Amino acid sequence: MSVQKSSFLISAPSSNSGKTTLTLGLLRALRNRGLGVQAFKCGPDYIDTIHHATAAGRPGLNLDTFMASPEHMCEVYEHYASCADVSVTEGVMGLFDGADKMKGSSAEIAALLDIPVVLVINARSMAYSAAPLIYGLKNFYPGIRVVGAIFNFVSTESHYRFLQDACEDAGVEALGYLPKNEELHIPSRHLGLHISAETDYEQIIQRLAEIIPRTVNVDRLLKLTAVHCNGENGSAFNRQNQPYLTNNSRNLRITIAKDEAFTFMYYQNIECLRAFGEIQWFSPLHDPALPETDMLYLPGGYPELFAKQLSDNHSMLESIRNYCANGGLTYAECGGLMYLGKELTDGEGNAFKMVGGLDVSTTIRHSKMTLGYRVMHWDGLEVKGHEFHYSSLKEPFVQAPLAQMANAKGVPVDTQLFRIQNTFATYAHFYWADKPEFIQHLINKTLKWAESRVPKADNQP
């Protein structure tokens, strides 16, 4: 029996064209039809994937060919796409924008995975001039297939007719449009989209799902991007490999911070951690103390927005401080680093006491953006990630460099990997799902430290 699935990548000529708005609305509209929908995000953004999960009802996955190998990306995509009826991948920036020319771009990922591209075009101040734009995107790189276009910020039906003519002459099918509607705006913050208790994302996503099918031909979109496979549970992508994670003999208790202040993490990283033991979650904001654990992971987020609440949870601060002081394995990144430090100064200049497990203080006042891919070389191990933050250290951290850090072009950067006993922290968000040796290295460092603390018998050398 032949089973029809659909897969496509939504991209655009540039950022701020409406990729995320369209993606969220389509994910929910397809889910409302009873279809199993899997969302993917090109690039290192960990905020869009949170919104994707809300819209689709299943975790969003990152696809980044700079941070991970092509083989790993194919395995991730094929494994999760094979379990869905429709796979929707949201691009990053413009179609061909990568870390170095096309490297890591949406176009590279579309070519690697052999999935068609649907363009979303900001038509706010454009009519027939869309034709050469679409033609160029379609024909610039023969390794991709641009099959359709959807227009955003369309003022009237007559405006859309000009855009249809442009598509016809460019050789790309017009699939519909989104009208101007300020009610559907999602506020931006830092990287990607804002995560805020003040915004009702569920209401916006559901409203998008109701509006989009009125002016976008969803049935035609699915038909145009359809693939077929044999068997009810077969994969349209002929996956031959088993899921990319393997069991590990260790049985660690791995505790991860997750609440309003700590939300930035890669789903594949968490799945990788499961190979090392049992995952448990806790809230630095709301829980009274850290549960019994063998490894603590403090991911990124917005600790600066919750600095007072975090600082006021004295019992939690004390429990984490004691855990670190006693040699517990701790790994923190970006927002987790800020929380793990001595003090956090917010945008108004108010200073709040933090854990004190790391001898740094951070501030977001008068700070500027730090952005870019990172490559870390540590004891012969190479691991890649991404750095994006507005906060900075209030004073230098005096420590001999543990690792060497560079940007995507190999130029050294000031980003550091900090260590006190078995507490490790960095401003970078590393992607270790394709490099589980990174986690093993952290564990080995902790074991070696513990062995060095055991007194030797008199007869030992």
C-alpha positions, -999 to 999 in steps of 0.1 A, spaced: 0 0 0 14 34 -10 13 61 18 15 97 9 36 120 30 46 156 25 78 174 32 90 209 24 112 238 36 99 273 41 124 299 32 126 336 21 148 361 4 157 376 38 148 377 75 115 395 86 96 380 56 72 360 78 87 326 78 79 319 114 44 333 112 36 311 82 53 280 97 34 282 130 1 287 113 6 258 89 18 235 116 -13 241 136 -36 240 106 -22 206 95 -24 194 131 -61 205 132 -67 182 102 -56 153 123 -22 149 106 10 141 125 32 171 119 69 173 126 87 207 127 123 213 120 143 245 122 174 253 101 202 268 121 210 272 158 178 290 170 164 274 201 134 298 205 116 291 172 116 253 181 98 261 213 70 278 193 71 249 168 64 224 196 35 245 208 20 246 173 27 210 163 23 192 196 56 174 193 92 186 199 109 208 173 143 197 160 173 218 148 191 211 116 224 228 114 251 216 90 278 238 107 273 225 142 268 188 131 279 165 103 257 160 72 254 123 82 240 133 116 216 158 101 202 132 76 198 107 104 179 132 126 157 142 98 149 108 85 143 93 119 117 120 130 102 126 95 95 89 91 71 91 121 51 121 107 26 127 79 39 161 71 74 175 78 78 213 78 112 228 80 116 265 87 146 281 71 170 306 87 176 342 75 176 343 36 176 312 15 213 312 8 226 329 40 251 307 58 280 309 82 304 311 53 286 318 20 261 289 17 276 268 45 248 260 69 222 279 48 186 268 42 196 260 6 223 237 17 200 218 40 173 216 14 198 201 -10 212 177 16 178 164 25 164 166 -10 132 184 1 114 211 -20 115 248 -11 84 270 -6 92 307 -6 75 332 16 79 367 1 73 400 19 51 418 -6 44 449 14 60 472 -11 62 449 -41 41 437 -70 54 424 -104 90 431 -93 86 398 -74 92 380 -107 129 385 -111 134 380 -73 116 346 -74 133 337 -107 168 344 -92 161 323 -60 148 295 -82 176 293 -106 207 306 -87 216 271 -74 206 240 -93 209 218 -63 175 229 -48 139 228 -61 118 259 -55 83 247 -62 60 274 -48 56 309 -32 33 324 -6 32 361 -1 30 380 31 16 415 39 -7 415 8 -31 444 9 -58 434 -16 -69 407 -40 -58 429 -69 -24 432 -53 -22 394 -52 -31 391 -89 1 410 -97 20 386 -76 4 356 -93 16 370 -127 51 373 -113 51 337 -102 38 324 -135 65 342 -154 92 331 -129 81 295 -133 70 290 -96 35 282 -85 16 308 -65 1 291 -35 -16 320 -18 -10 349 6 -13 363 41 -32 396 44 -19 424 65 -30 417 101 -13 433 131 -31 409 154 -9 381 142 23 399 151 46 380 176 71 403 193 108 397 187 134 395 214 171 388 211 173 358 188 143 347 169 110 353 187 101 363 222 92 339 250 70 359 273 42 353 297 26 385 284 20 371 250 -7 345 244 11 324 218 -16 297 218 -42 322 208 -20 337 181 -11 303 166 -47 291 166 -58 323 150 -31 318 123 -43 283 117 -78 296 111 -68 325 88 -41 309 66 -63 282 49 -87 310 37 -60 325 14 -34 298 11 -41 266 -9 -30 241 17 -43 211 -3 -22 222 -33 8 228 -11 6 192 2 1 177 -32 30 198 -47 54 186 -19 41 150 -17 64 119 -15 53 83 -15 65 53 4 55 16 6 38 3 36 17 20 63 47 27 85 73 30 59 97 59 55 95 82 25 133 86 30 143 50 29 160 51 63 183 22 67 201 32 99 188 27 134 180 58 156 213 77 161 215 72 198 229 41 215 226 28 251 253 35 276 261 14 306 261 44 329 231 52 350 236 88 361 209 110 376 210 140 352 191 170 365 181 198 341 168 233 349 136 241 330 112 269 338 104 305 327 140 315 332 157 285 316 143 274 283 170 273 257 181 238 249 185 216 219 161 186 220 187 163 204 211 173 232 186 161 258 180 129 239 218 124 238 220 128 276 195 100 280 222 76 268 241 85 300 213 81 325 179 92 337 167 127 331 149 147 358 138 183 357 137 210 383 129 247 385 154 271 400 126 296 402 100 276 420 115 245 437 130 247 472 162 228 465 182 208 440 172 171 439 198 144 444 219 143 413 250 131 396 251 158 369 235 192 368 228 210 335 219 247 336 209 257 300 204 292 287 173 314 290 163 348 304 176 348 340 179 386 337 141 388 334 136 368 366 167 380 385 148 390 417 128 358 419 159 337 413 178 357 439 150 354 465 150 316 463 177 313 489 173 276 496 178 268 460 208 290 457 223 274 487 217 238 476 233 244 442 262 263 458 268 233 482 265 208 453 292 227 433 314 232 464 313 194 470 326 186 436 293 178 418 295 178 380 278 209 367 276 222 332 261 257 325 258 277 293 249 314 287 219 321 310 230 292 331 264 308 335 248 340 346 228 322 372 258 302 384 279 333 390 281 355 420 259 384 409 237 394 380 230 431 372 199 438 352 193 465 326 183 491 353 215 486 372 200 465 400 224 438 413 211 404 425 229 377 443 232 344 424 245 310 432 282 319 436 293 285 422 315 303 397 337 333 404 322 357 379 295 384 379 275 393 348 256 424 337 233 433 308 236 470 314 254 489 287 263 456 270 264 449 233 254 419 213 278 389 209 268 366 181 283 338 160 291 302 156 318 287 178 343 259 175 360 247 207 391 226 208 395 210 243 421 183 250 420 171 214 382 172 212 364 194 188 328 205 195 308 232 177 281 255 189 266 290 188 269 321 209 243 349 212 239 372 242 237 408 253 252 402 288 289 403 296 313 396 324 317 425 348 353 417 353 378 393 337 379 357 350 414 350 360 421 314 347 445 298 323 425 289 291 410 254 293 401 254 256 407 273 224 376 290 208 372 302 173 344 315 151 331 299 119 361 312 99 386 299 124 394 333 139 401 331 177 374 346 199 374 357 236 347 331 246 360 309 274 353 276 290 354 282 328 361 256 354 361 255 392 365 219 406 338 201 385 318 232 377 321 240 339 305 270 322 306 289 290 287 315 271 284 292 240 256 268 234 273 236 221 256 209 201 268 176 215 241 153 200 266 146 172 295 147 197 286 126 228 323 124 236 319 160 250 296 147 277 319 117 283 348 141 286 330 161 313 323 129 332 359 117 329 372 150 342 349 147 372 360 111 378 397 120 376 392 149 400 374 125 425 403 100 422 428 128 429 410 135 462 413 99 475 443 96 498 468 70 487 480 42 510 515 43 523 526 14 501 512 30 469 536 47 445 
